[in-house]
């Protein structure tokens, strides 16, 4: 028992530290691969709620079994306020990258160029969507800072932890906004209920007063 009491704290906390790192790496933002089947007419969109000042990188490519004729598509990406971030027409592949300037839902819409794709039917599109730490070019970072191996992995984990911390702060601010909105709405509903009750009481009193006068004039009471 006495020997265990002298074990350095660093040895005791080391497993906990690595557990936290593993949890951070498993919950870190990663790229999402999305498949869309576009009809000959109509539009399909994908969206993601992203906070401010986040890097977004996405690649898209049309996948066709007929290598002799690859259908073309059009792409449009807009911000939560409707600003145009990317727009391409009659393409088979492409890429868009931007840093978010406002928080909210970012929308990427894809549609088939029907007049160029006669008889093609549905068009399959593969989208590789990355945000935040997943969109960072770690190979360039490693070459620039001359790091590799465990040091590079620790740098990735550090970035993942920072991203998680920023997401938690963003969720906390959103929760505060929603709570304020909910309290404001509840207050307005309470005042509306009181006003409705007051109006009902006033109308009922006027009806009783009018009926009483009517019956008194008719000498029924």
Helices and strands as residue ranges (DSSP letters): H 2-5, H 9-27, E 32-38, E 43-50, E 55-63, E 73-78, E 84-91, E 93-99, E 104-112, G 114-116, E 123-131, G 132-135, H 138-145, H 150-217
